[in-house]
Amino acid sequence: MGALDDAVGADRDGRRDDITLSYWTVQPNRWTFQSDKMRQWVEQRLQGRVLNACAGKTMLVHDHEIIRNDIDQDRDADLHVDVCNIADELEPESIDTVVYDPPFSQNQANRSYDGQQVGDDALAKRQFDEILRPGGRVIQFGFSTTCMPMSMGYEREEVAVWNTLGRMNDYLSVVDKKPGESTAEPRWFKSAGTDLKAGDSSNGGEE
């Protein structure tokens, strides 16, 4: 099979065949998690104590604590700090899941955050590493699958593509796991609505 055979076990040159991949279609929205499908997708992956680092307007549902941070002082949130300083507000290794959904572009920043963007994405990632417990996860949404630095030893577990049907660039979401074993308890309830599973989008999955 040529290229397909070459891909098996090819981690020596950066390729992986053990990552969960999924494909969905969604209607774009000013707020990412106002899409029922995207909100359910992320809620099903929450574990333990959660930091929603760029919380925005939508409230995620979870059976453990969710700490909401939003740089907008008028937003309903627990913290109002730049994510580049988030480790100053939380204890080291006190978070099991970080949801990171920053403005994808300057246009989105202008529409939703009065033009404010994350000051230094690399610094924000180092802050997340500081507050995450061993085995904790970062769930990121954006226009890139680049998430936690490889130098920190994070393992890529999942990638999802969200096709906006030509209305704008596709969204990409990734799940990266910190080295170590998580002690977070599994969720005891499912998100409201359809229990999304990889493969549900085979018929397009349009909302």
N, CA, C and O of each residue as an XYZ file, in Angstrom:
828
protein
N       0.823     -1.220      0.000
C       0.000      0.000      0.000
C       0.850      1.260      0.000
O       0.313      2.367      0.027
N       2.178      1.106     -0.030
C       3.030      2.271     -0.181
C       2.940      3.233      0.971
O       3.360      2.923      2.087
N       2.382      4.426      0.699
C       2.341      5.509      1.689
C       1.579      5.110      2.940
O       1.946      5.526      4.039
N       0.517      4.307      2.798
C      -0.247      3.903      3.971
C       0.602      3.010      4.875
O       0.577      3.152      6.098
N       1.357      2.083      4.264
C       2.235      1.236      5.068
C       3.313      2.060      5.753
O       3.670      1.802      6.902
N       3.829      3.055      5.037
C       4.887      3.885      5.604
C       4.405      4.657      6.816
O       5.201      4.985      7.697
N       3.081      4.961      6.878
C       2.544      5.775      7.967
C       2.462      5.002      9.277
O       2.449      5.607     10.349
N       2.406      3.654      9.205
C       2.251      2.848     10.404
C       3.526      2.896     11.233
O       4.613      2.581     10.750
N       3.369      3.301     12.504
C       4.520      3.360     13.404
C       5.567      4.360     12.971
O       6.745      4.187     13.287
N       5.172      5.410     12.250
C       6.156      6.349     11.708
C       6.393      7.532     12.619
O       6.665      8.631     12.135
N       6.295      7.338     13.949
C       6.510      8.439     14.865
C       7.949      8.942     14.818
O       8.242     10.039     15.294
N       8.843      8.143     14.246
C      10.242      8.564     14.164
C      10.397      9.819     13.320
O      11.350     10.572     13.524
N       9.487     10.073     12.372
C       9.598     11.286     11.572
C       8.411     12.215     11.808
O       8.093     13.049     10.960
N       7.757     12.072     12.960
C       6.724     13.018     13.359
C       5.314     12.621     13.024
O       4.372     13.303     13.428
N       5.134     11.518     12.284
C       3.782     11.094     11.925
C       3.210     10.185     12.994
O       3.938      9.448     13.659
N       1.879     10.249     13.152
C       1.206      9.439     14.161
C      -0.009      8.778     13.531
O      -0.681      9.371     12.687
N      -0.294      7.516     13.954
C      -1.485      6.834     13.455
C      -2.419      6.456     14.600
O      -3.349      5.671     14.414
N      -2.171      7.018     15.790
C      -2.978      6.653     16.957
C      -3.776      7.827     17.502
O      -4.245      7.782     18.639
N      -3.935      8.878     16.703
C      -4.693     10.057     17.128
C      -6.145      9.915     16.652
O      -6.394      9.537     15.507
N      -7.094     10.220     17.534
C      -8.505     10.195     17.154
C      -8.812     11.409     16.289
O      -8.583     12.547     16.699
N      -9.330     11.162     15.095
C      -9.681     12.228     14.156
C     -11.184     12.217     13.906
O     -11.790     11.152     13.785
N     -11.781     13.399     13.828
C     -13.211     13.468     13.503
C     -13.490     14.705     12.660
O     -12.717     15.662     12.663
N     -14.598     14.670     11.946
C     -14.970     15.736     11.018
C     -16.437     16.094     11.229
O     -17.298     15.218     11.320
N     -16.710     17.406     11.306
C     -18.073     17.879     11.567
C     -18.368     19.066     10.668
O     -17.449     19.702     10.153
N     -19.644     19.365     10.477
C     -20.042     20.620      9.848
C     -20.850     21.424     10.850
O     -21.683     20.878     11.574
N     -20.598     22.734     10.885
C     -21.267     23.609     11.844
C     -21.579     24.951     11.199
O     -20.943     25.365     10.230
N     -22.569     25.610     11.763
C     -22.851     26.989     11.391
C     -21.965     27.888     12.243
O     -21.992     27.773     13.468
N     -21.174     28.787     11.634
C     -20.307     29.662     12.432
C     -21.118     30.583     13.327
O     -22.228     30.988     12.981
N     -20.548     30.908     14.482
C     -21.223     31.737     15.464
C     -20.205     32.669     16.095
O     -19.019     32.348     16.173
N     -20.664     33.804     16.538
C     -19.768     34.745     17.195
C     -19.091     34.112     18.402
O     -17.915     34.359     18.670
N     -19.850     33.289     19.130
C     -19.323     32.592     20.305
C     -19.241     31.106     19.996
O     -20.253     30.482     19.679
N     -18.056     30.537     20.083
C     -17.806     29.154     19.656
C     -18.822     28.183     20.224
O     -19.391     27.379     19.485
N     -19.059     28.245     21.534
C     -19.865     27.224     22.187
C     -21.354     27.540     22.186
O     -22.127     26.876     22.876
N     -21.765     28.550     21.415
C     -23.187     28.699     21.145
C     -23.634     27.709     20.075
O     -24.832     27.524     19.864
N     -22.694     27.082     19.411
C     -22.999     25.926     18.562
C     -23.242     24.729     19.475
O     -22.344     24.323     20.213
N     -24.446     24.161     19.433
C     -24.763     23.019     20.293
C     -23.768     21.883     20.092
O     -23.343     21.238     21.051
N     -23.404     21.647     18.844
C     -22.525     20.523     18.533
C     -21.132     20.725     19.138
O     -20.564     19.799     19.717
N     -20.592     21.918     19.005
C     -19.251     22.191     19.542
C     -19.275     22.214     21.072
O     -18.336     21.753     21.721
N     -20.353     22.754     21.640
C     -20.447     22.779     23.110
C     -20.528     21.350     23.665
O     -19.845     21.023     24.635
N     -21.358     20.506     23.055
C     -21.463     19.133     23.526
C     -20.135     18.392     23.355
O     -19.745     17.603     24.215
N     -19.448     18.648     22.248
C     -18.157     17.987     21.997
C     -17.184     18.306     23.124
O     -16.528     17.407     23.650
N     -17.088     19.572     23.497
C     -16.114     19.937     24.529
C     -16.581     19.478     25.907
O     -15.760     19.051     26.719
N     -17.887     19.558     26.190
C     -18.390     19.131     27.500
C     -18.132     17.645     27.744
O     -17.853     17.240     28.873
N     -18.224     16.842     26.700
C     -17.983     15.406     26.848
C     -16.524     15.095     27.156
O     -16.213     13.975     27.561
N     -15.630     16.047     26.976
C     -14.206     15.832     27.204
C     -13.686     16.514     28.464
O     -12.488     16.472     28.743
N     -14.570     17.135     29.219
C     -14.157     17.778     30.468
C     -13.942     16.720     31.543
O     -14.704     15.760     31.658
N     -12.883     16.919     32.327
C     -12.601     16.030     33.448
C     -12.157     16.862     34.645
O     -11.390     17.815     34.505
N     -12.652     16.487     35.830
C     -12.194     17.114     37.063
C     -12.433     18.622     37.114
O     -13.424     19.129     36.589
N     -11.518     19.312     37.749
C     -11.611     20.771     37.903
C     -11.166     21.440     36.606
O     -10.089     21.149     36.086
N     -12.002     22.339     36.090
C     -11.809     22.901     34.756
C     -11.525     24.392     34.832
O     -12.137     25.112     35.621
N     -10.591     24.849     34.004
C     -10.409     26.273     33.741
C     -10.874     26.554     32.330
O     -10.314     26.017     31.375
N     -11.893     27.390     32.183
C     -12.293     27.907     30.879
C     -11.559     29.226     30.713
O     -12.003     30.262     31.207
N     -10.421     29.178     30.007
C      -9.446     30.265     30.058
C      -9.892     31.531     29.346
O      -9.511     32.630     29.749
N     -10.687     31.399     28.300
C     -11.226     32.555     27.566
C     -12.729     32.314     27.443
O     -13.233     32.006     26.363
N     -13.427     32.457     28.546
C     -14.767     31.886     28.698
C     -15.811     32.447     27.742
O     -16.668     31.706     27.261
N     -15.751     33.740     27.462
C     -16.762     34.317     26.594
C     -18.145     34.298     27.220
O     -18.285     34.393     28.440
N     -19.156     34.175     26.391
C     -20.542     34.323     26.832
C     -21.175     33.014     27.297
O     -21.989     33.017     28.221
N     -20.810     31.893     26.666
C     -21.517     30.638     26.879
C     -21.047     29.926     28.141
O     -19.848     29.839     28.403
N     -21.995     29.419     28.919
C     -21.697     28.648     30.123
C     -21.616     27.164     29.770
O     -22.587     26.591     29.277
N     -20.467     26.543     30.020
C     -20.341     25.107     29.834
C     -20.925     24.376     31.035
O     -20.907     24.891     32.153
N     -21.446     23.166     30.800
C     -22.048     22.360     31.858
C     -21.093     21.221     32.204
O     -20.582     20.536     31.318
N     -20.857     21.024     33.515
C     -19.917     20.007     33.966
C     -20.319     19.600     35.377
O     -20.977     20.363     36.084
N     -19.920     18.391     35.787
C     -20.291     17.915     37.121
C     -19.226     18.215     38.178
O     -19.347     17.781     39.324
N     -18.180     18.959     37.790
C     -17.189     19.461     38.729
C     -17.071     20.973     38.548
O     -17.773     21.564     37.727
N     -16.195     21.583     39.308
C     -16.039     23.040     39.271
C     -15.486     23.505     37.927
O     -14.561     22.900     37.385
N     -16.052     24.571     37.400
C     -15.508     25.267     36.240
C     -15.155     26.687     36.666
O     -16.018     27.437     37.120
N     -13.907     27.047     36.520
C     -13.450     28.411     36.789
C     -13.461     29.166     35.469
O     -12.759     28.799     34.526
N     -14.256     30.213     35.413
C     -14.382     31.001     34.190
C     -13.464     32.224     34.268
O     -13.510     32.994     35.227
N     -12.634     32.383     33.238
C     -11.791     33.570     33.126
C     -12.116     34.289     31.826
O     -12.223     33.664     30.772
N     -12.272     35.594     31.905
C     -12.500     36.390     30.701
C     -11.906     37.770     30.928
O     -12.129     38.383     31.972
N     -11.153     38.255     29.953
C     -10.474     39.531     30.109
C     -11.456     40.704     30.151
O     -11.111     41.788     30.623
N     -12.665     40.490     29.662
C     -13.707     41.526     29.685
C     -14.248     41.644     31.111
O     -14.833     40.698     31.638
N     -14.053     42.797     31.725
C     -14.475     43.005     33.108
C     -15.985     42.920     33.280
O     -16.471     42.675     34.384
N     -16.727     43.120     32.202
C     -18.185     43.073     32.286
C     -18.751     41.666     32.083
O     -19.951     41.450     32.246
N     -17.893     40.717     31.728
C     -18.351     39.359     31.483
C     -18.581     38.633     32.812
O     -17.865     38.874     33.784
N     -19.575     37.750     32.852
C     -19.852     36.934     34.033
C     -18.755     35.882     34.155
O     -18.807     34.855     33.480
N     -17.761     36.127     35.011
C     -16.615     35.235     35.133
C     -16.048     35.326     36.541
O     -16.288     36.293     37.264
N     -15.289     34.296     36.919
C     -14.651     34.280     38.242
C     -13.376     35.109     38.267
O     -13.027     35.699     39.289
N     -12.678     35.149     37.122
C     -11.431     35.892     37.002
C     -11.491     36.775     35.767
O     -12.190     36.469     34.801
N     -10.750     37.874     35.812
C     -10.683     38.789     34.666
C      -9.219     39.153     34.430
O      -8.813     40.292     34.660
N      -8.429     38.182     33.970
C      -7.002     38.415     33.757
C      -6.588     37.896     32.388
O      -7.241     37.020     31.821
N      -5.501     38.442     31.865
C      -4.895     37.919     30.651
C      -4.425     36.499     30.944
O      -3.842     36.248     31.999
N      -4.669     35.570     30.025
C      -4.258     34.185     30.267
C      -2.748     34.058     30.437
O      -2.272     33.061     30.980
N      -1.990     35.051     29.982
C      -0.539     35.037     30.174
C      -0.162     35.208     31.643
O       0.996     35.018     32.015
N      -1.140     35.566     32.478
C      -0.896     35.742     33.911
C      -1.760     34.808     34.755
O      -1.857     34.988     35.969
N      -2.380     33.826     34.136
C      -3.381     33.016     34.840
C      -2.771     32.209     35.976
O      -3.456     31.932     36.960
N      -1.497     31.822     35.869
C      -0.870     31.022     36.926
C      -0.680     31.828     38.210
O      -0.464     31.250     39.275
N      -0.758     33.148     38.119
C      -0.674     33.978     39.326
C      -1.951     33.884     40.153
O      -1.962     34.246     41.330
N      -3.030     33.398     39.535
C      -4.341     33.375     40.187
C      -4.727     31.995     40.718
O      -5.674     31.876     41.495
N      -4.008     30.959     40.310
C      -4.382     29.587     40.661
C      -3.174     28.838     41.228
O      -2.026     29.148     40.910
N      -3.458     27.857     42.066
C      -2.390     27.058     42.655
C      -1.741     26.162     41.592
O      -2.417     25.720     40.664
N      -0.435     25.891     41.721
C       0.199     24.963     40.788
C      -0.465     23.585     40.846
O      -0.858     23.112     41.912
N      -0.581     22.954     39.679
C      -1.139     21.608     39.552
C      -2.479     21.477     40.277
O      -2.696     20.545     41.052
N      -3.368     22.431     40.009
C      -4.685     22.436     40.649
C      -5.830     22.265     39.660
O      -6.995     22.263     40.058
N      -5.512     22.120     38.370
C      -6.519     22.056     37.310
C      -6.357     20.749     36.538
O      -5.241     20.317     36.254
N      -7.497     20.123     36.202
C      -7.471     18.875     35.426
C      -7.680     19.099     33.937
O      -7.143     18.349     33.122
N      -8.451     20.114     33.567
C      -8.724     20.398     32.157
C      -8.698     21.904     31.926
O      -9.321     22.665     32.666
N      -7.976     22.325     30.899
C      -8.000     23.717     30.448
C      -8.713     23.770     29.105
O      -8.329     23.069     28.168
N      -9.743     24.591     29.007
C     -10.392     24.863     27.731
C      -9.852     26.206     27.239
O     -10.019     27.237     27.891
N      -9.211     26.170     26.091
C      -8.537     27.361     25.564
C      -9.149     27.716     24.217
O      -8.870     27.072     23.205
N      -9.979     28.740     24.216
C     -10.709     29.167     23.020
C     -10.491     30.666     22.830
O     -11.425     31.452     22.989
N      -9.265     31.068     22.492
C      -8.978     32.494     22.327
C      -9.572     33.025     21.030
O     -10.020     32.234     20.200
N      -9.590     34.354     20.830
C     -10.011     34.881     19.525
C      -9.168     34.269     18.409
O      -7.939     34.273     18.477
N      -9.837     33.741     17.379
C      -9.128     33.064     16.301
C      -8.404     34.051     15.395
O      -7.415     33.701     14.751
N      -8.895     35.280     15.346
C      -8.378     36.259     14.399
C      -8.621     37.657     14.950
O      -9.338     37.830     15.936
N      -8.019     38.652     14.306
C      -8.250     40.027     14.729
C      -9.706     40.418     14.528
O     -10.253     41.195     15.310
N     -10.340     39.883     13.480
C     -11.752     40.174     13.244
C     -12.611     39.676     14.397
O     -13.490     40.394     14.874
N     -12.358     38.439     14.850
C     -13.127     37.912     15.973
C     -12.823     38.684     17.258
O     -13.715     38.924     18.072
N     -11.563     39.067     17.430
C     -11.202     39.864     18.606
C     -11.956     41.187     18.599
O     -12.410     41.649     19.646
N     -12.090     41.797     17.430
C     -12.807     43.068     17.328
C     -14.287     42.892     17.650
O     -14.885     43.746     18.305
N     -14.887     41.778     17.190
C     -16.314     41.549     17.390
C     -16.653     41.166     18.823
O     -17.701     41.554     19.340
N     -15.767     40.401     19.469
C     -16.118     39.807     20.755
C     -15.353     40.361     21.949
O     -15.816     40.257     23.085
N     -14.182     40.951     21.700
C     -13.332     41.359     22.814
C     -12.781     42.771     22.655
O     -11.718     43.085     23.191
N     -13.496     43.627     21.924
C     -13.059     45.007     21.726
C     -11.620     45.083     21.236
O     -10.869     45.975     21.631
N     -11.238     44.144     20.375
C      -9.912     44.154     19.766
C      -8.821     43.511     20.587
O      -7.680     43.450     20.131
N      -9.124     43.024     21.792
C      -8.095     42.439     22.650
C      -7.818     40.992     22.241
O      -8.742     40.219     21.988
N      -6.525     40.637     22.180
C      -6.114     39.282     21.880
C      -5.160     38.795     22.972
O      -4.684     39.575     23.798
N      -4.889     37.473     22.956
C      -3.913     36.922     23.890
C      -2.558     37.544     23.586
O      -2.115     37.557     22.437
N      -1.898     38.064     24.628
C      -0.659     38.785     24.407
C       0.461     37.913     23.868
O       1.149     38.318     22.931
N       0.666     36.732     24.426
C       1.766     35.844     24.039
C       1.275     34.417     24.201
O       1.202     33.896     25.314
N       0.938     33.791     23.084
C       0.358     32.453     23.136
C       1.309     31.451     23.776
O       0.876     30.599     24.553
N       2.589     31.541     23.465
C       3.563     30.607     24.038
C       3.643     30.758     25.551
O       3.763     29.765     26.268
N       3.576     31.989     26.040
C       3.592     32.231     27.484
C       2.332     31.663     28.124
O       2.395     31.077     29.205
N       1.195     31.830     27.468
C      -0.059     31.280     27.987
C       0.053     29.766     28.138
O      -0.410     29.206     29.132
N       0.664     29.098     27.157
C       0.809     27.643     27.231
C       1.690     27.235     28.409
O       1.423     26.219     29.051
N       2.722     28.000     28.699
C       3.573     27.691     29.858
C       2.802     27.877     31.158
O       3.010     27.147     32.127
N       1.909     28.864     31.164
C       1.060     29.077     32.338
C       0.129     27.880     32.541
O      -0.064     27.423     33.668
N      -0.444     27.378     31.453
C      -1.319     26.205     31.555
C      -0.559     25.004     32.104
O      -1.074     24.269     32.947
N       0.669     24.806     31.623
C       1.468     23.677     32.094
C       1.706     23.777     33.600
O       1.736     22.759     34.292
N       1.872     24.973     34.098
C       2.134     25.171     35.525
C       0.931     24.797     36.383
O       1.093     24.237     37.467
N      -0.270     25.102     35.907
C      -1.459     24.876     36.734
C      -2.091     23.512     36.511
O      -2.927     23.083     37.307
N      -1.702     22.814     35.427
C      -2.289     21.501     35.142
C      -1.689     20.418     36.021
O      -0.482     20.385     36.259
N      -2.560     19.528     36.502
C      -2.098     18.346     37.213
C      -1.503     17.343     36.223
O      -1.812     17.401     35.033
N      -0.652     16.422     36.696
C      -0.179     15.352     35.813
C      -1.361     14.616     35.178
O      -2.350     14.314     35.845
N      -1.243     14.338     33.902
C      -2.333     13.679     33.190
C      -3.458     14.611     32.788
O      -4.442     14.171     32.193
N      -3.330     15.905     33.104
C      -4.355     16.875     32.733
C      -4.349     17.150     31.238
O      -3.400     16.802     30.535
N      -5.419     17.778     30.758
C      -5.577     18.002     29.321
C      -5.846     19.469     28.995
O      -6.476     20.201     29.758
N      -5.340     19.865     27.830
C      -5.665     21.160     27.238
C      -6.524     20.891     26.013
O      -6.130     20.140     25.120
N      -7.705     21.511     25.975
C      -8.601     21.416     24.821
C      -8.595     22.781     24.161
O      -9.070     23.759     24.738
N      -8.062     22.847     22.960
C      -7.883     24.135     22.280
C      -8.730     24.202     21.013
O      -8.854     23.220     20.281
N      -9.310     25.375     20.765
C     -10.014     25.670     19.523
C      -9.293     26.818     18.817
O      -8.789     27.736     19.463
N      -9.251     26.755     17.483
C      -8.600     27.824     16.739
C      -8.479     27.479     15.273
O      -9.217     26.640     14.755
N      -7.530     28.139     14.599
C      -7.270     27.902     13.189
C      -6.012     27.063     12.985
O      -5.561     26.903     11.851
N      -5.435     26.523     14.066
C      -4.210     25.741     13.988
C      -4.304     24.550     14.931
O      -4.978     24.616     15.960
N      -3.624     23.457     14.576
C      -3.545     22.320     15.485
C      -2.303     22.389     16.369
O      -2.049     21.465     17.142
N      -1.527     23.462     16.270
C      -0.395     23.645     17.167
C      -0.935     24.005     18.547
O      -1.607     25.023     18.713
N      -0.637     23.163     19.535
C      -1.151     23.425     20.882
C       0.013     23.437     21.865
O       0.861     24.326     21.785
N       0.083     22.486     22.783
C       1.132     22.506     23.799
C       2.485     22.148     23.185
O       2.557     21.262     22.334
N       3.563     22.827     23.605
C       4.889     22.588     23.009
C       5.339     21.139     23.175
O       5.199     20.558     24.251
N       5.873     20.569     22.119
C       6.359     19.188     22.162
C       7.467     19.023     23.193
O       7.643     17.944     23.759
N       8.218     20.107     23.436
C       9.322     20.031     24.390
C       8.844     19.732     25.807
O       9.627     19.283     26.644
N       7.556     19.978     26.081
C       7.001     19.701     27.403
C       6.515     18.268     27.539
O       6.078     17.863     28.616
N       6.586     17.501     26.469
C       6.233     16.092     26.541
C       4.755     15.785     26.431
O       4.342     14.664     26.730
N       3.945     16.745     26.012
C       2.505     16.504     25.887
C       2.222     15.519     24.749
O       2.940     15.470     23.750
N       1.160     14.742     24.930
C       0.743     13.754     23.944
C      -0.522     14.231     23.246
O      -1.502     14.572     23.909
N      -0.513     14.259     21.926
C      -1.701     14.609     21.155
C      -2.660     13.428     21.154
O      -2.316     12.338     20.696
N      -3.875     13.654     21.675
C      -4.873     12.592     21.747
C      -5.934     12.689     20.667
O      -6.437     11.668     20.198
N      -6.280     13.913     20.264
C      -7.448     14.040     19.392
C      -7.361     15.316     18.568
O      -6.839     16.333     19.024
N      -7.880     15.247     17.349
C      -8.018     16.407     16.466
C      -9.401     16.353     15.835
O      -9.821     15.303     15.350
N     -10.110     17.475     15.836
C     -11.414     17.563     15.163
C     -11.401     18.737     14.192
O     -10.862     19.802     14.491
N     -11.997     18.526     13.039
C     -12.146     19.565     12.024
C     -13.610     19.973     11.969
O     -14.498     19.126     11.876
N     -13.856     21.289     12.028
C     -15.219     21.815     12.010
C     -15.392     22.644     10.734
O     -14.931     23.783     10.652
N     -16.059     22.057      9.748
C     -16.273     22.701      8.458
C     -17.432     23.685      8.568
O     -18.553     23.303      8.903
N     -17.152     24.950      8.286
C     -18.185     25.989      8.380
C     -18.919     26.186      7.059
O     -19.607     27.188      6.866
N     -18.768     25.214      6.144
C     -19.519     25.185      4.889
C     -19.238     26.406      4.021
O     -20.134     26.944      3.370
N     -17.972     26.834      4.024
C     -17.542     27.907      3.146
C     -17.801     29.305      3.658
O     -17.424     30.278      3.007
N     -18.447     29.429      4.829
C     -18.778     30.759      5.336
C     -17.555     31.473      5.908
O     -17.504     32.703      5.926
N     -16.573     30.703      6.375
C     -15.322     31.245      6.901
C     -14.343     30.072      7.006
O     -14.679     28.946      6.640
N     -13.146     30.335      7.502
C     -12.175     29.254      7.653
C     -12.723     28.167      8.577
O     -13.491     28.449      9.496
N     -12.317     26.927      8.321
C     -12.689     25.837      9.217
C     -12.103     26.073     10.607
O     -11.033     26.667     10.744
N     -12.815     25.603     11.645
C     -12.280     25.585     12.996
C     -11.522     24.271     13.203
O     -11.841     23.257     12.583
N     -10.536     24.301     14.063
C      -9.796     23.100     14.436
C      -9.771     23.009     15.951
O      -9.576     24.014     16.635
N      -9.965     21.813     16.476
C      -9.856     21.617     17.916
C      -8.937     20.439     18.185
O      -8.925     19.456     17.444
N      -8.168     20.556     19.258
C      -7.214     19.511     19.609
C      -7.290     19.240     21.100
O      -7.698     20.097     21.884
N      -6.889     18.030     21.479
C      -6.779     17.646     22.885
C      -5.354     17.158     23.114
O      -4.926     16.178     22.505
N      -4.618     17.838     23.991
C      -3.255     17.452     24.351
C      -3.215     17.061     25.820
O      -3.781     17.751     26.668
N      -2.538     15.943     26.122
C      -2.468     15.426     27.489
C      -1.083     15.639     28.072
O      -0.072     15.367     27.424
N      -1.050     16.135     29.313
C       0.209     16.335     30.024
C       0.753     14.983     30.490
O      -0.033     14.096     30.822
N       2.068     14.802     30.522
C       2.636     13.549     31.017
C       2.157     13.236     32.437
O       1.948     14.139     33.247
N       1.991     11.954     32.719
C       1.542     11.521     34.042
C       0.165     10.899     33.979
O      -0.464     10.851     32.921
N      -0.299     10.422     35.128
C      -1.602      9.786     35.228
C      -2.588     10.708     35.925
O      -2.304     11.241     36.998
N      -3.735     10.890     35.315
C      -4.764     11.744     35.897
C      -5.509     11.020     37.007
O      -5.793      9.826     36.907
N      -5.821     11.759     38.070
C      -6.638     11.219     39.155
C      -8.053     11.790     39.113
O      -8.848     11.557     40.023
N      -8.363     12.538     38.055
C      -9.688     13.157     37.938
C     -10.756     12.086     37.782
O     -10.580     11.128     37.029
N     -11.861     12.253     38.495
C     -12.970     11.319     38.378
C     -13.686     11.525     37.048
O     -13.795     12.656     36.573
N     -14.178     10.437     36.438
C     -14.914     10.579     35.178
C     -16.242     11.283     35.404
O     -16.796     11.279     36.504
N     -16.733     11.884     34.333
C     -18.042     12.538     34.401
C     -19.119     11.510     34.728
O     -19.068     10.374     34.256
N     -20.091     11.916     35.538
C     -21.175     10.993     35.884
C     -22.460     11.300     35.141
O     -23.458     10.606     35.337
N     -22.468     12.340     34.273
C     -23.647     12.567     33.449
C     -23.193     13.004     32.063
O     -22.067     13.466     31.880
N     -24.089     12.848     31.089
C     -23.801     13.242     29.724
C     -24.357     14.634     29.471
O     -25.274     15.090     30.154
N     -23.775     15.309     28.460
C     -24.291     16.611     28.067
C     -25.714     16.460     27.558
O     -26.105     15.408     27.052
N     -26.480     17.540     27.705
C     -27.848     17.525     27.188
C     -27.823     17.360     25.676
O     -26.909     17.840     25.005
N     -28.818     16.689     25.151
C     -28.906     16.526     23.708
C     -28.212     15.260     23.252
O     -28.012     14.333     24.037
N     -27.849     15.223     21.997
C     -27.277     14.035     21.384
C     -25.905     13.724     21.966
O     -25.091     14.623     22.175
N     -25.659     12.449     22.224
C     -24.346     11.999     22.668
C     -23.458     11.895     21.443
O     -23.521     10.905     20.714
N     -22.627     12.906     21.207
C     -21.810     12.937     20.015
C     -20.719     11.883     20.081
O     -20.104     11.665     21.125
N     -20.493     11.239     18.957
C     -19.414     10.261     18.847
C     -18.714     10.471     17.517
O     -19.324     10.898     16.536
N     -17.423     10.165     17.500
C     -16.688     10.235     16.239
C     -17.387      9.337     15.235
O     -17.700      8.182     15.526
N     -17.626      9.883     14.049
C     -18.330      9.116     13.014
C     -19.754      9.573     12.840
O     -20.360      9.296     11.805
N     -20.328     10.282     13.844
C     -21.676     10.802     13.673
C     -21.762     11.753     12.497
O     -22.836     11.962     11.933
N     -20.615     12.335     12.124
C     -20.598     13.349     11.072
C     -20.482     12.752      9.676
O     -20.264     13.487      8.713
N     -20.621     11.441      9.544
C     -20.447     10.806      8.248
C     -21.482     11.283      7.244
O     -21.253     11.225      6.036
N     -22.622     11.756      7.738
C     -23.651     12.266      6.855
C     -23.582     13.783      6.743
O     -24.509     14.420      6.242
N     -22.484     14.354      7.209
C     -22.321     15.804      7.135
C     -22.485     16.472      8.471
O     -21.806     17.457      8.760
N     -23.390     15.947      9.308
C     -23.550     16.457     10.647
C     -23.913     17.921     10.729
O     -23.595     18.571     11.725
N     -24.569     18.466      9.718
C     -24.848     19.901      9.703
C     -25.890     20.259     10.741
O     -26.849     19.520     10.968
N     -25.682     21.421     11.375
C     -26.650     21.888     12.365
C     -27.777     22.623     11.652
O     -28.707     23.104     12.299
